[in-house]
Amino acid sequence: MENNCIFCKIINKEAKAEIIFEDDKIIVFKDIYPKAPIHWLFVPKKHIPTHMEITEEDKEIMGHLHIITQKVAQENNVNHYKLIMNCGYEAGQRVFHIHLHLLSGKIMGEV
C-alpha cells in the first residue's frame, strides 16, 4: 500500500466507496465524479502506479482485471460500454494506481 493512495485506502477499507464487486485481486466501485450514468472503476488490489509500471509478473492480474470487467458488466446488464485506462497526468490520470474506467448509460462519442 502506498501511504496517500486513495485507492489503497478503499481497498483496505480505510476510505469509503460504493463497492460493486470485490474478490482477492480486484475491487470495483462507483466513481465519485461520474462522467456517465454508469461510471465504475476496476482497480487491482496490487498497487501499480501507471500502465508503464506493469511487469511480466502482472500478466495474471491484468488478464483477471479484464475478465472481471466483462463479468461485472454482464451481471449488471451493461452490454455497451467504453473502457479507459489513463497513463500519466497529461493523459488524465489523477490517481496513480492503475484502474480501468467503465462508462455506459449514454451514447459515447469517439475519442
MMTF fields as JSON, N, C-alpha, C and O atoms, coordinates in Angstrom:
{
  "mmtfVersion": "1.0.0",
  "mmtfProducer": "UNKNOWN",
  "numBonds": 443,
  "numAtoms": 444,
  "numGroups": 111,
  "numChains": 1,
  "numModels": 1,
  "chainsPerModel": [1],
  "groupsPerChain": [111],
  "chainIdList": ["A"],
  "bondAtomList": [4, 2, 8, 6, 12, 10, 16, 14, 20, 18, 24, 22, 28, 26, 32, 30, 36, 34, 40, 38, 44, 42, 48, 46, 52, 50, 56, 54, 60, 58, 64, 62, 68, 66, 72, 70, 76, 74, 80, 78, 84, 82, 88, 86, 92, 90, 96, 94, 100, 98, 104, 102, 108, 106, 112, 110, 116, 114, 120, 118, 124, 122, 128, 126, 132, 130, 136, 134, 140, 138, 144, 142, 148, 146, 152, 150, 156, 154, 160, 158, 164, 162, 168, 166, 172, 170, 176, 174, 180, 178, 184, 182, 188, 186, 192, 190, 196, 194, 200, 198, 204, 202, 208, 206, 212, 210, 216, 214, 220, 218, 224, 222, 228, 226, 232, 230, 236, 234, 240, 238, 244, 242, 248, 246, 252, 250, 256, 254, 260, 258, 264, 262, 268, 266, 272, 270, 276, 274, 280, 278, 284, 282, 288, 286, 292, 290, 296, 294, 300, 298, 304, 302, 308, 306, 312, 310, 316, 314, 320, 318, 324, 322, 328, 326, 332, 330, 336, 334, 340, 338, 344, 342, 348, 346, 352, 350, 356, 354, 360, 358, 364, 362, 368, 366, 372, 370, 376, 374, 380, 378, 384, 382, 388, 386, 392, 390, 396, 394, 400, 398, 404, 402, 408, 406, 412, 410, 416, 414, 420, 418, 424, 422, 428, 426, 432, 430, 436, 434, 440, 438],
  "bondOrderList": [1, 1, 1, 1, 1, 1, 1, 1, 1, 1, 1, 1, 1, 1, 1, 1, 1, 1, 1, 1, 1, 1, 1, 1, 1, 1, 1, 1, 1, 1, 1, 1, 1, 1, 1, 1, 1, 1, 1, 1, 1, 1, 1, 1, 1, 1, 1, 1, 1, 1, 1, 1, 1, 1, 1, 1, 1, 1, 1, 1, 1, 1, 1, 1, 1, 1, 1, 1, 1, 1, 1, 1, 1, 1, 1, 1, 1, 1, 1, 1, 1, 1, 1, 1, 1, 1, 1, 1, 1, 1, 1, 1, 1, 1, 1, 1, 1, 1, 1, 1, 1, 1, 1, 1, 1, 1, 1, 1, 1, 1],
  "groupList": [{"groupName": "MET", "atomNameList": ["N", "CA", "C", "O"], "elementList": ["N", "C", "C", "O"], "formalChargeList": [0, 0, 0, 0], "bondAtomList": [1, 0, 2, 1, 3, 2], "bondOrderList": [1, 1, 2], "singleLetterCode": "M", "chemCompType": "L-PEPTIDE LINKING"}, {"groupName": "GLU", "atomNameList": ["N", "CA", "C", "O"], "elementList": ["N", "C", "C", "O"], "formalChargeList": [0, 0, 0, 0], "bondAtomList": [1, 0, 2, 1, 3, 2], "bondOrderList": [1, 1, 2], "singleLetterCode": "E", "chemCompType": "L-PEPTIDE LINKING"}, {"groupName": "ASN", "atomNameList": ["N", "CA", "C", "O"], "elementList": ["N", "C", "C", "O"], "formalChargeList": [0, 0, 0, 0], "bondAtomList": [1, 0, 2, 1, 3, 2], "bondOrderList": [1, 1, 2], "singleLetterCode": "N", "chemCompType": "L-PEPTIDE LINKING"}, {"groupName": "CYS", "atomNameList": ["N", "CA", "C", "O"], "elementList": ["N", "C", "C", "O"], "formalChargeList": [0, 0, 0, 0], "bondAtomList": [1, 0, 2, 1, 3, 2], "bondOrderList": [1, 1, 2], "singleLetterCode": "C", "chemCompType": "L-PEPTIDE LINKING"}, {"groupName": "ILE", "atomNameList": ["N", "CA", "C", "O"], "elementList": ["N", "C", "C", "O"], "formalChargeList": [0, 0, 0, 0], "bondAtomList": [1, 0, 2, 1, 3, 2], "bondOrderList": [1, 1, 2], "singleLetterCode": "I", "chemCompType": "L-PEPTIDE LINKING"}, {"groupName": "PHE", "atomNameList": ["N", "CA", "C", "O"], "elementList": ["N", "C", "C", "O"], "formalChargeList": [0, 0, 0, 0], "bondAtomList": [1, 0, 2, 1, 3, 2], "bondOrderList": [1, 1, 2], "singleLetterCode": "F", "chemCompType": "L-PEPTIDE LINKING"}, {"groupName": "LYS", "atomNameList": ["N", "CA", "C", "O"], "elementList": ["N", "C", "C", "O"], "formalChargeList": [0, 0, 0, 0], "bondAtomList": [1, 0, 2, 1, 3, 2], "bondOrderList": [1, 1, 2], "singleLetterCode": "K", "chemCompType": "L-PEPTIDE LINKING"}, {"groupName": "ALA", "atomNameList": ["N", "CA", "C", "O"], "elementList": ["N", "C", "C", "O"], "formalChargeList": [0, 0, 0, 0], "bondAtomList": [1, 0, 2, 1, 3, 2], "bondOrderList": [1, 1, 2], "singleLetterCode": "A", "chemCompType": "L-PEPTIDE LINKING"}, {"groupName": "ASP", "atomNameList": ["N", "CA", "C", "O"], "elementList": ["N", "C", "C", "O"], "formalChargeList": [0, 0, 0, 0], "bondAtomList": [1, 0, 2, 1, 3, 2], "bondOrderList": [1, 1, 2], "singleLetterCode": "D", "chemCompType": "L-PEPTIDE LINKING"}, {"groupName": "VAL", "atomNameList": ["N", "CA", "C", "O"], "elementList": ["N", "C", "C", "O"], "formalChargeList": [0, 0, 0, 0], "bondAtomList": [1, 0, 2, 1, 3, 2], "bondOrderList": [1, 1, 2], "singleLetterCode": "V", "chemCompType": "L-PEPTIDE LINKING"}, {"groupName": "TYR", "atomNameList": ["N", "CA", "C", "O"], "elementList": ["N", "C", "C", "O"], "formalChargeList": [0, 0, 0, 0], "bondAtomList": [1, 0, 2, 1, 3, 2], "bondOrderList": [1, 1, 2], "singleLetterCode": "Y", "chemCompType": "L-PEPTIDE LINKING"}, {"groupName": "PRO", "atomNameList": ["N", "CA", "C", "O"], "elementList": ["N", "C", "C", "O"], "formalChargeList": [0, 0, 0, 0], "bondAtomList": [1, 0, 2, 1, 3, 2], "bondOrderList": [1, 1, 2], "singleLetterCode": "P", "chemCompType": "L-PEPTIDE LINKING"}, {"groupName": "HIS", "atomNameList": ["N", "CA", "C", "O"], "elementList": ["N", "C", "C", "O"], "formalChargeList": [0, 0, 0, 0], "bondAtomList": [1, 0, 2, 1, 3, 2], "bondOrderList": [1, 1, 2], "singleLetterCode": "H", "chemCompType": "L-PEPTIDE LINKING"}, {"groupName": "TRP", "atomNameList": ["N", "CA", "C", "O"], "elementList": ["N", "C", "C", "O"], "formalChargeList": [0, 0, 0, 0], "bondAtomList": [1, 0, 2, 1, 3, 2], "bondOrderList": [1, 1, 2], "singleLetterCode": "W", "chemCompType": "L-PEPTIDE LINKING"}, {"groupName": "LEU", "atomNameList": ["N", "CA", "C", "O"], "elementList": ["N", "C", "C", "O"], "formalChargeList": [0, 0, 0, 0], "bondAtomList": [1, 0, 2, 1, 3, 2], "bondOrderList": [1, 1, 2], "singleLetterCode": "L", "chemCompType": "L-PEPTIDE LINKING"}, {"groupName": "THR", "atomNameList": ["N", "CA", "C", "O"], "elementList": ["N", "C", "C", "O"], "formalChargeList": [0, 0, 0, 0], "bondAtomList": [1, 0, 2, 1, 3, 2], "bondOrderList": [1, 1, 2], "singleLetterCode": "T", "chemCompType": "L-PEPTIDE LINKING"}, {"groupName": "GLY", "atomNameList": ["N", "CA", "C", "O"], "elementList": ["N", "C", "C", "O"], "formalChargeList": [0, 0, 0, 0], "bondAtomList": [1, 0, 2, 1, 3, 2], "bondOrderList": [1, 1, 2], "singleLetterCode": "G", "chemCompType": "PEPTIDE LINKING"}, {"groupName": "GLN", "atomNameList": ["N", "CA", "C", "O"], "elementList": ["N", "C", "C", "O"], "formalChargeList": [0, 0, 0, 0], "bondAtomList": [1, 0, 2, 1, 3, 2], "bondOrderList": [1, 1, 2], "singleLetterCode": "Q", "chemCompType": "L-PEPTIDE LINKING"}, {"groupName": "ARG", "atomNameList": ["N", "CA", "C", "O"], "elementList": ["N", "C", "C", "O"], "formalChargeList": [0, 0, 0, 0], "bondAtomList": [1, 0, 2, 1, 3, 2], "bondOrderList": [1, 1, 2], "singleLetterCode": "R", "chemCompType": "L-PEPTIDE LINKING"}, {"groupName": "SER", "atomNameList": ["N", "CA", "C", "O"], "elementList": ["N", "C", "C", "O"], "formalChargeList": [0, 0, 0, 0], "bondAtomList": [1, 0, 2, 1, 3, 2], "bondOrderList": [1, 1, 2], "singleLetterCode": "S", "chemCompType": "L-PEPTIDE LINKING"}],
  "groupTypeList": [0, 1, 2, 2, 3, 4, 5, 3, 6, 4, 4, 2, 6, 1, 7, 6, 7, 1, 4, 4, 5, 1, 8, 8, 6, 4, 4, 9, 5, 6, 8, 4, 10, 11, 6, 7, 11, 4, 12, 13, 14, 5, 9, 11, 6, 6, 12, 4, 11, 15, 12, 0, 1, 4, 15, 1, 1, 8, 6, 1, 4, 0, 16, 12, 14, 12, 4, 4, 15, 17, 6, 9, 7, 17, 1, 2, 2, 9, 2, 12, 10, 6, 14, 4, 0, 2, 3, 16, 10, 1, 7, 16, 17, 18, 9, 5, 12, 4, 12, 14, 12, 14, 14, 19, 16, 6, 4, 0, 16, 1, 9],
  "groupIdList": [1, 2, 3, 4, 5, 6, 7, 8, 9, 10, 11, 12, 13, 14, 15, 16, 17, 18, 19, 20, 21, 22, 23, 24, 25, 26, 27, 28, 29, 30, 31, 32, 33, 34, 35, 36, 37, 38, 39, 40, 41, 42, 43, 44, 45, 46, 47, 48, 49, 50, 51, 52, 53, 54, 55, 56, 57, 58, 59, 60, 61, 62, 63, 64, 65, 66, 67, 68, 69, 70, 71, 72, 73, 74, 75, 76, 77, 78, 79, 80, 81, 82, 83, 84, 85, 86, 87, 88, 89, 90, 91, 92, 93, 94, 95, 96, 97, 98, 99, 100, 101, 102, 103, 104, 105, 106, 107, 108, 109, 110, 111],
  "secStructList": [7, 7, 6, 6, 7, 2, 2, 2, 2, 2, 2, 6, 6, 1, 1, 7, 7, 7, 3, 3, 3, 3, 7, 1, 1, 3, 3, 3, 3, 3, 7, 1, 1, 7, 1, 1, 1, 3, 3, 3, 3, 3, 3, 3, 1, 1, 7, 7, 7, 1, 4, 4, 4, 7, 7, 4, 4, 4, 2, 2, 2, 2, 2, 2, 2, 2, 2, 2, 2, 2, 2, 2, 2, 2, 2, 6, 6, 7, 7, 1, 7, 3, 3, 3, 7, 7, 7, 1, 4, 4, 4, 6, 7, 7, 1, 1, 1, 7, 7, 3, 3, 3, 3, 3, 1, 1, 7, 7, 7, 7, 7],
  "xCoordList": [0.841, 0.0, 0.883, 1.863, 0.505, 1.16, 0.468, -0.753, 1.231, 0.715, -0.496, -1.474, -0.457, -1.534, -2.424, -3.157, -2.378, -3.166, -4.607, -4.869, -5.525, -6.937, -7.461, -8.291, -7.001, -7.479, -6.975, -7.714, -5.737, -5.238, -6.055, -6.335, -6.435, -7.265, -8.636, -9.169, -9.215, -10.502, -10.341, -11.168, -9.292, -9.025, -8.916, -9.425, -8.257, -8.046, -9.182, -9.075, -10.276, -11.461, -11.157, -11.796, -10.175, -9.842, -10.527, -10.509, -11.13, -11.892, -13.139, -13.124, -14.203, -15.482, -15.573, -15.002, -16.311, -16.642, -17.869, -18.123, -18.628, -19.782, -19.291, -19.156, -19.033, -18.415, -19.452, -20.537, -19.091, -19.939, -19.542, -20.396, -18.23, -17.695, -16.334, -15.614, -16.002, -14.668, -14.311, -15.143, -13.066, -12.512, -11.111, -10.774, -10.3, -8.978, -7.989, -6.943, -8.295, -7.356, -7.86, -7.062, -9.179, -9.782, -10.874, -11.572, -11.009, -12.155, -12.786, -12.083, -14.102, -14.848, -15.765, -16.489, -15.728, -16.594, -17.004, -16.398, -18.046, -18.548, -17.597, -17.079, -17.378, -16.572, -17.34, -18.54, -16.664, -17.361, -17.567, -18.316, -16.905, -17.104, -17.485, -16.703, -18.681, -19.033, -19.117, -19.601, -18.625, -18.681, -19.773, -19.949, -20.513, -21.609, -22.547, -22.154, -23.79, -24.719, -24.159, -24.421, -23.4, -22.675, -21.196, -20.702, -20.499, -19.063, -18.441, -18.455, -17.896, -17.294, -15.79, -15.3, -15.065, -13.618, -13.247, -13.673, -12.454, -11.964, -10.499, -9.666, -10.189, -8.883, -8.21, -8.779, -7.012, -6.265, -5.895, -5.589, -5.926, -5.539, -4.034, -3.576, -3.272, -1.834, -1.611, -2.159, -0.817, -0.541, 0.481, 1.649, 0.015, 0.867, 0.557, -0.579, 1.515, 1.205, 0.603, -0.429, 1.236, 0.728, 0.878, 1.518, 0.293, 0.401, 1.866, 2.216, 2.707, 4.127, 4.867, 5.957, 4.304, 4.959, 4.48, 4.914, 3.603, 3.174, 4.375, 5.123, 4.548, 5.661, 5.126, 3.922, 6.031, 5.669, 4.886, 3.942, 5.269, 4.586, 3.154, 2.395, 2.777, 1.425, 0.475, -0.682, 0.941, 0.088, -1.209, -2.281, -1.126, -2.321, -3.328, -4.518, -2.865, -3.796, -4.403, -5.567, -3.628, -4.163, -5.184, -6.19, -4.944, -5.937, -7.195, -8.31, -7.003, -8.137, -8.956, -10.185, -8.271, -8.954, -9.945, -11.073, -9.536, -10.419, -11.542, -12.669, -11.246, -12.291, -13.347, -14.543, -12.918, -13.868, -14.673, -15.858, -14.049, -14.79, -15.941, -17.073, -15.648, -16.679, -17.753, -18.944, -17.35, -18.288, -19.223, -20.438, -18.661, -19.468, -20.421, -21.573, -19.961, -20.839, -22.01, -23.162, -21.729, -22.794, -23.766, -24.978, -23.264, -24.122, -25.031, -26.073, -24.639, -25.435, -26.145, -26.602, -26.238, -26.919, -26.382, -27.137, -25.075, -24.411, -23.744, -22.707, -24.363, -23.911, -23.097, -22.443, -23.135, -22.392, -21.653, -22.267, -20.358, -19.577, -18.251, -17.796, -17.662, -16.329, -15.396, -15.731, -14.221, -13.188, -12.05, -11.611, -11.583, -10.493, -9.488, -9.864, -8.207, -7.141, -6.188, -5.51, -6.147, -5.252, -3.869, -3.748, -2.834, -1.459, -0.7, -0.284, -0.523, 0.204, -0.708, -1.831, -0.205, -1.007, -1.507, -2.668, -0.651, -1.046, -2.123, -2.807, -2.277, -3.319, -4.602, -5.585, -4.598, -5.802, -5.779, -6.758, -4.679, -4.615, -4.447, -3.537, -5.327, -5.262, -4.953, -4.428, -5.277, -4.909, -3.867, -4.13, -2.684, -1.591, -1.578, -0.692, -2.624, -2.847, -3.68, -4.822, -3.122, -3.813, -5.248, -5.569, -6.093, -7.511, -8.147, -7.713, -9.185, -9.998, -11.272, -11.923, -11.626, -12.927, -13.876, -13.55, -15.034, -16.106, -17.183, -17.717, -17.502, -18.529, -19.636, -19.378, -20.881, -22.03, -23.257, -23.193, -24.371, -25.63, -25.993, -27.032, -25.153, -25.446, -24.622, -23.703, -24.955, -24.174, -22.812, -22.706, -21.772, -20.399, -19.817, -19.935, -19.198, -18.54, -17.193, -16.686, -16.645, -15.306, -14.268, -14.497, -13.132, -12.038, -11.096, -10.095],
  "yCoordList": [-1.187, 0.0, 1.247, 1.344, 2.18, 3.479, 4.37, 4.319, 5.169, 5.944, 6.808, 6.773, 7.579, 8.52, 8.113, 8.948, 6.859, 6.415, 6.155, 5.263, 6.933, 6.776, 5.397, 4.838, 4.838, 3.507, 2.447, 1.517, 2.562, 1.634, 1.764, 0.767, 2.983, 3.193, 2.557, 1.978, 2.651, 1.997, 0.48, -0.196, -0.05, -1.491, -1.973, -3.042, -1.193, -1.559, -1.108, -1.206, -0.612, -0.172, 0.982, 1.12, 1.801, 2.995, 4.229, 5.298, 4.078, 5.145, 4.501, 3.333, 5.264, 4.744, 4.79, 5.66, 3.821, 3.78, 2.904, 2.026, 3.156, 2.316, 1.136, 1.232, 0.036, -1.133, -1.93, -2.23, -2.264, -3.049, -4.525, -5.408, -4.785, -6.147, -6.14, -5.14, -7.297, -7.448, -8.92, -9.761, -9.224, -10.555, -10.364, -9.271, -11.4, -11.296, -10.456, -10.076, -10.157, -9.425, -8.066, -7.184, -7.894, -6.706, -6.137, -6.878, -4.824, -4.164, -3.25, -2.627, -3.178, -2.35, -1.439, -1.895, -0.152, 0.788, 1.929, 2.155, 2.639, 3.762, 4.949, 5.25, 5.614, 6.831, 7.939, 8.1, 8.702, 9.785, 11.027, 11.93, 11.071, 12.158, 11.544, 11.608, 10.946, 10.196, 11.075, 12.207, 10.501, 11.148, 10.539, 10.937, 9.569, 8.898, 8.35, 8.229, 8.015, 7.451, 6.225, 6.036, 5.404, 4.295, 4.605, 4.715, 4.745, 5.018, 4.277, 4.742, 3.109, 2.253, 2.211, 2.326, 2.044, 1.897, 0.467, -0.036, -0.175, -1.538, -1.411, -0.999, -1.764, -1.469, -2.743, -3.45, -3.048, -4.17, -3.842, -2.695, -4.841, -4.6, -4.398, -3.794, -4.896, -4.64, -3.197, -2.77, -2.462, -1.07, -1.034, -1.381, -0.61, -0.379, 1.056, 1.331, 1.98, 3.394, 3.724, 4.389, 3.267, 3.581, 2.366, 1.379, 2.451, 1.389, 1.105, -0.031, 2.105, 1.953, 1.086, 0.597, 0.887, 0.077, -1.376, -2.139, -1.769, -3.166, -4.016, -3.653, -5.162, -6.059, -7.418, -7.668, -8.281, -9.648, -10.347, -11.085, -10.122, -10.793, -10.299, -10.908, -9.222, -8.677, -9.194, -8.775, -10.102, -10.606, -11.203, -10.926, -12.012, -12.676, -11.66, -11.745, -10.715, -9.743, -8.844, -8.458, -8.508, -7.658, -8.424, -7.85, -9.701, -10.519, -10.66, -10.571, -10.88, -11.005, -9.713, -9.749, -8.588, -7.283, -7.221, -6.76, -7.676, -7.631, -8.663, -8.385, -9.841, -10.861, -10.374, -10.555, -9.762, -9.244, -8.092, -7.956, -7.265, -6.174, -6.743, -6.268, -7.755, -8.402, -9.039, -8.881, -9.744, -10.435, -9.45, -9.646, -8.403, -7.426, -6.699, -6.447, -6.366, -5.722, -6.645, -6.21, -7.905, -8.853, -9.045, -9.062, -9.19, -9.398, -8.206, -8.352, -7.027, -5.809, -5.363, -4.224, -6.271, -5.997, -4.755, -3.998, -4.556, -3.464, -4.1, -4.753, -3.894, -4.57, -3.691, -4.194, -2.392, -1.438, -0.505, 0.149, -0.444, 0.386, 0.77, 0.18, 1.769, 2.213, 1.937, 2.211, 1.392, 1.181, 2.162, 2.334, 2.797, 3.764, 3.51, 3.323, 3.504, 3.493, 4.632, 4.59, 5.626, 6.756, 6.401, 5.685, 6.899, 6.635, 7.949, 8.493, 8.452, 9.694, 10.899, 10.901, 11.915, 13.11, 13.785, 14.188, 13.912, 14.587, 13.814, 14.382, 12.525, 11.713, 11.704, 11.074, 12.397, 12.488, 11.657, 11.658, 10.94, 10.132, 11.044, 11.872, 10.892, 11.713, 10.883, 11.405, 9.596, 8.687, 7.74, 7.028, 7.734, 6.938, 5.54, 5.154, 4.808, 3.39, 2.941, 3.373, 2.078, 1.769, 1.327, 0.697, 1.679, 1.333, 1.504, 2.317, 0.718, 0.841, 1.583, 1.278, 2.557, 3.215, 2.47, 2.259, 2.071, 1.557, 2.622, 2.989, 3.122, 4.149, 3.621, 3.009, 3.87, 3.408, 4.205, 5.068, 3.9, 4.533, 5.726, 6.353, 6.035, 7.08, 6.774, 5.955, 7.434, 7.261, 7.893, 9.061, 7.099, 7.572, 8.019, 7.319, 9.171, 9.66, 8.982, 8.295, 9.193, 8.674, 9.55, 10.74, 8.973, 9.724, 10.184, 10.84],
  "zCoordList": [0.0, 0.0, 0.0, 0.738, -0.842, -0.847, 0.183, 0.331, 0.879, 2.014, 1.709, 2.455, 0.635, 0.374, -0.79, -1.318, -1.2, -2.337, -1.902, -1.095, -2.438, -2.06, -2.445, -1.728, -3.554, -3.942, -2.972, -2.65, -2.498, -1.483, -0.205, 0.462, 0.136, 1.334, 1.156, 2.103, -0.031, -0.304, -0.214, 0.398, -0.813, -0.769, 0.67, 1.006, 1.523, 2.926, 3.845, 5.068, 3.246, 3.988, 4.954, 5.997, 4.585, 5.359, 4.781, 5.39, 3.607, 2.96, 2.371, 1.983, 2.31, 1.832, 0.317, -0.342, -0.213, -1.639, -1.776, -0.951, -2.832, -3.129, -3.97, -5.19, -3.294, -3.928, -4.709, -4.212, -5.944, -6.853, -6.802, -6.876, -6.673, -6.717, -6.032, -6.038, -5.437, -4.855, -4.798, -4.458, -5.133, -4.901, -4.335, -3.88, -4.357, -3.744, -4.555, -4.03, -5.826, -6.685, -7.163, -7.481, -7.216, -7.849, -6.943, -6.25, -6.96, -6.337, -7.385, -8.181, -7.379, -8.338, -7.533, -6.648, -7.848, -7.136, -8.059, -9.106, -7.643, -8.431, -8.319, -7.244, -9.445, -9.478, -8.763, -8.985, -7.91, -7.194, -8.062, -7.689, -9.214, -10.178, -11.524, -12.474, -11.618, -12.833, -14.08, -14.05, -15.17, -16.489, -17.354, -18.505, -16.805, -17.5, -16.426, -15.266, -16.804, -15.818, -15.088, -13.901, -15.789, -15.163, -15.334, -16.456, -14.225, -14.258, -13.08, -11.941, -13.399, -12.386, -12.593, -13.716, -11.495, -11.537, -11.151, -10.112, -11.993, -11.781, -11.388, -12.195, -10.149, -9.573, -9.071, -8.238, -9.562, -8.984, -7.533, -7.209, -6.677, -5.29, -5.147, -4.177, -6.1, -6.101, -6.558, -7.575, -5.812, -6.179, -7.313, -7.135, -8.472, -9.639, -10.059, -10.446, -10.002, -10.226, -11.596, -11.67, -12.678, -14.006, -14.914, -14.551, -16.073, -17.071, -17.404, -17.726, -17.331, -17.651, -16.632, -16.928, -15.447, -14.42, -14.383, -13.52, -15.291, -15.344, -15.761, -16.669, -15.077, -15.39, -15.833, -15.794, -16.249, -16.639, -15.533, -15.814, -14.282, -13.175, -12.981, -12.227, -13.637, -13.523, -14.597, -14.642, -15.469, -16.556, -16.024, -16.562, -14.985, -14.458, -13.921, -14.225, -13.138, -12.558, -13.632, -13.527, -14.664, -15.731, -16.567, -16.986, -16.814, -17.501, -16.662, -17.174, -15.361, -14.434, -14.417, -14.354, -14.474, -14.5, -15.656, -15.484, -16.814, -17.988, -17.902, -18.31, -17.381, -17.215, -16.222, -16.453, -15.125, -14.13, -14.705, -14.404, -15.523, -16.173, -16.991, -16.898, -17.785, -18.598, -17.711, -17.978, -16.679, -15.784, -15.079, -15.064, -14.501, -13.765, -14.715, -14.36, -15.897, -16.883, -17.222, -17.206, -17.527, -17.88, -16.723, -16.939, -15.502, -14.336, -14.061, -13.422, -14.541, -14.333, -15.605, -15.7, -16.591, -17.86, -18.563, -19.173, -18.47, -19.175, -20.393, -20.282, -21.558, -22.772, -23.713, -24.626, -23.495, -24.326, -23.382, -22.539, -23.52, -22.61, -23.24, -24.22, -22.642, -23.042, -21.874, -20.721, -22.181, -21.177, -21.438, -22.575, -20.375, -20.494, -19.382, -18.225, -19.736, -18.744, -19.1, -20.126, -18.257, -18.464, -17.928, -16.934, -18.585, -18.157, -18.088, -19.111, -16.873, -16.665, -16.558, -17.064, -15.895, -15.621, -16.903, -16.972, -17.908, -19.141, -19.905, -20.756, -19.605, -20.234, -19.407, -19.796, -18.27, -17.452, -16.185, -15.439, -15.916, -14.697, -13.5, -13.462, -12.522, -11.313, -10.069, -9.085, -10.114, -9.022, -9.595, -10.564, -8.991, -9.522, -8.912, -8.15, -9.302, -9.012, -10.206, -10.36, -11.054, -12.309, -12.063, -11.055, -13.016, -12.932, -14.297, -15.113, -14.522, -15.734, -15.384, -14.385, -16.209, -16.106, -17.037, -18.206, -16.543, -17.394, -17.4, -16.354, -18.606, -18.76, -19.656, -20.692, -19.238, -20.009, -19.594, -18.719, -20.238, -19.875, -20.759, -20.559, -21.721, -22.697, -23.937, -23.899, -25.032, -26.263, -26.03, -25.656, -26.258, -26.057, -27.389, -28.395, -27.39, -28.59, -28.776, -27.889, -29.932, -30.2, -29.549, -29.33, -29.238, -28.634, -29.725, -29.439]
}
